[in-house]
Amino acid sequence: MPQKNRTLAAAIAQLTGMALPQPFRHIKKSWPLLLLLPLSAPLHAEDAPCPPGYPSTWGPAAKDFLGTSLGATSRVYFTGAEGILTEVFYPTIDTVQNVDMQFLVTDAAKTWGDEERKQAKHEISQTDPRAMIWNAATTADNGKWKISKKIFTDPNSNVVIQRVTFQTLEAGKSVKDYNVYLLNNPAINNSGAGKAQCSGKQSTTDGADNSKALSTSGRTFLVASESKANSAVSALAVSLPWRVTGSDPMVSNGFVGTNDGYTDLFAGVHDRTMDWHYANALGGNVAQMGWLDFSAATGSSVSFDVVLGFGSSENEAMNTANAALKNDLAAVEKTYADQWKTYTQGLDNQGGTADNQYYLAAMTLKSIQDKSSGAMVAGPGTPWGDTSNDSNQGGYHLVWARDLFKFASALITAGDKDTANKSVEFLFNVQMETTGATAGRFPQNSFVDGKPYWNGTQMDEAAMPIILAWKLNRTDLWPKIKLAAEFVAKTGPHTGQERWEEMGGYSPSTIAAEIAGLVCAADLATAAGDPGAAAYYLQKADEWRNNIANWTFTTTGYYGNKQYYVRIDSNQNPDDEDSLTFGNGGGNHKEKSIIDGGFLELVRMGAMSPNDWTILDTLPEYDELLKQTFPGKGDAFFRYNNDGYGENNQGGSYNGTGRGRLWPIFTAERGIYEIAKSGDGSKGTAYLSALKAFSSPAGFIPEQIWNQTATITGWETITPAPYVPGTATRSMQPLSWAMGEYINLTAAIKSGKGDAPKVVCDRYACDKPQVTVSFNATAQTQWGENIYLVGDSPLLSNWIPASGIKLSAKGYPVWSTRISLPTNTAFKYKYVKRDSKGNTLWEQSADHTFTTAANNTPIVRTDSVQGWQP
């Protein structure tokens, strides 16, 4: 395309054969300096100088809207923040192709200029509470203009559509009194490839982007791609013509921070004029800009359409965008909306209690499912994305088996088993390892094609897919489920990383998942005709369930009554003085000085009653350390004391260290716990109200919210101005896990019970009233021998010594333990003696028997072992 609107800066670059250094580019309109240089070359060039531009960053993680077409034909997924379109994914939900798109506005006289995203007032709403179509309206801080957009995708084409209205708010002005520019920042295939600034040559960095102005079918497009083969291609077009100077449309391709459109208008002396006019920007972090032509408009407003089309070639992308602009977009919008309405009509309305946010949660979860694989991602962006660069290509748009279990389970609750079935098929058929010594292991996370991104071993992620398969009765997957169950049984209960992905050891939350996974696997094994496997899994589950308190519940702690579950223990001795270095800059601390809410997973997974004495004893310390109450909103909780995963005390983005903030998922977890404990659904309503209060105006629940400034066990956590406690931080919004918990809590309120897997709950009487029983046995032992309690219930090992409850020798020769058992139940039990090699001797006496009372009055059993026999 001919270039007739070149700046003197471009001429200088041609004359010298070098790209201009950054200081000079910022004074590109400073005529006195330019007149010192000889100007004998023509003022035009095809390619923008100074690749690759500034380093690429992602969009803000706190999203205001997101969506996709419900059907599988269109593979475009969009997000938005600050009133503008941010990351757009294609052809899979884990592959970013575009970072942001916004308008720049100046007056025709060029006396002022505004950037759309930087305005304070952005109003976001759904056009219909049962469809993922969004209205985004931005009003200028100076009160001079307003931009309104309706955003959706074409169900039958790979294109995202924005139907835009620009409106003047100045009396006596028309739209012709303004210059409006469309600025777009592609990032093809998860990278923007901006590294060194103004290198003077085309970047050869893998992932470097190219941007071109190309014309076809009478329309000029801004087209982006990568140089490598099989690159996705995007094409940007508008229904209005571009402004024309001479015979050329005023569009340009440049490198971010060097010669892109924003720099052209607002850098240097801020002349607010589009001077640069480059046909191509090759090999870097590219940006595209076009000047909209309002010459045919009359009055105070003008409406037009902006489309971003995708394809596997430049022609395909341009043809897709061009076809969209020729389409009946009102009809496209209706088709898009109708598909979503049909989906929501098929959901469980929870007896009429489901509200708009419940439906938004379900649609959000459906929107983050990849249409090619069935995988579902943890979040539609990158935490603290606007300060994160190409080195972080995964963000949260990756698949964690744990997170996927959480929100796929929520969709089952909401009545969408189809989505959950596709997800469980992804887990076992794509993500899980199926060969070698680690067959049955799931990677820490992966892309939607199953390729690992981080490759840590988290045992809850091996167990939770089994539970999901059980919920869906997927006995057809039994051979692969068995691989996972074998891996859990043989590798657990120790985990390489617990659910916060920072460290290994014995974690209450991880072991809870392992126990539930094995019990569910046993049920599936029975259905599949594999009784031997079922027996093995149940024995392991009972062993871990009956000793988890021995491994992770301290009786010599530092807080409250000194008895509580610790976050994680390294050696199955929570009463020792061992220290661990906690991740994310949390520092080195005694194991029993760190508490988290993971112990509640023992209830959530059905392994323990909500009234188990160890659970009840941990709640006061948990609340004292980690709970904050917001008047008029409700309770929120930190992950754990000394958490470093969050903004720092000055408000800066997390960069490996920081301060963990409050997580709304724990508000939901606590609400479900309180319902399970009481059997009263109304106990959850305050927690549901809190979730709504912590949500964005549109209803998205964030990963973290700002806390009230506090010092917790010496860990100072400050929320600086202008951030407001109780509002979303800049981590991730929405967090898919949190949106799922809104569904789960709504359902628990309606049902009046928790959501523990029934087969697990039945085995361990999690829904039965409980009584505390103390066992004290006088018994003589040799060094290395221990005493175990066994009996005729899974709660007492089903007479299997390896699953027995290990007693404490603190009062030797009296061995003791305290456990919770269901009321009004008869039990038989004995004591066994085991050495370090597993050699076992049984108490010689007849079975001890007793029946728990109908109330919760504590029981003490005092016994004396008179002798042993094989």
Secondary structure, DSSP 8 states (H G I E B T S, - for coil): -------HHHHHHHHHTS---HHHHTTTT-HHHHTTS---S-S--SB-SSTT-S--B---SB-SEEEE-SSSS---EEEEETTEEEEEE-SSTT-EEEEEEEEEEEETT-S-EEEGGG-SEEEEEESSTTS--EEEEEE-TTSSEEEEEEEEE-TTSSEEEEEEEEEE-STT--GGGEEEEEEEEE-GGG-----SS--SS----TT-EEEEEEEETTEEEEEEEESSTT--EEEEEESS-B-EETTEE-EEEEETTTTSHHHHHHSTT---------SEEEEESEEEEEEB--TT--SSEEEEEEEEEEESSHHHHHHHHHHHHHS-HHHHHHHHHHHHHHHHHTS--GGGT--HHHHHHHHHHHHTB-TTT--B-S-SS-TTGGG-BTT---TT-SB-HHHHHHHHHHHHHHT-HHHHHHHHHHIIIIIS--SSTTTT--BS-B-TTS-BSS--B-HHHHHHHHHHHHHTT-GGGHHHHHHHHHHHHHH-SSBSS-TTSS--BB-HHHHHHHHHHHHHHHHHHHHTT-HHHHHHHHHHHHHHHHHHHHHHEESS-SSTTS-EE-S-BSSS-TTS--EEEETTTTEEEEGGG--BGGGGHHHHTTSS-TT-HHHHHHHHHHHHHHEEEETTTEEEEESBTT---S--TTS---SS-----EEHHHHHHHHHHHHHHHT-GGGGHHHHHHHHHTS-TTS---S-B----EEETTEEE---TT--TTSB-SS-BS-HHHHHHHHHHHHHHHHTS----HHHHHHHTTTS-EEEEEEEEE----TT-EEEEEESSGGGGGG-GGGSEE-EEEETTEEEEEEEEESS-EEEEEEEEE-TT--EEEESS--EEEE--SS---EEEEEE---EE-
